[in-house]
Amino acid sequence: MAIDQTRFPGSQDHAATCERELAIVRAEFNPSTAGGWGIIFDRHAHRWTAVRGAHIIVHAGSAGELREKLAAGRWDLAAS
């Protein structure tokens, strides 16, 4: 889905930064050797989510917070 960048000054820079951060976090945590996390960035809510399987979900307000939570094993939902 395309984002309408014309409505918000500076939003192109912000969107580009988020895309770079998304690529970095995915490269770090998506490989199976790193846990095989699915990483999602909701551009409208400005929320980061990591999902592994159907049981572990991690939410964060920034890419840095998501990295910290994943590295520390702090899940928001872990069902068995």
Beta strands, then each sheet from edge to edge (+ up, - down):
strand 1: 38-42
strand 2: 47-52
strand 3: 56-60
strand 4: 77-78
sheet 1: 1+ 2- 3+ 4-
end
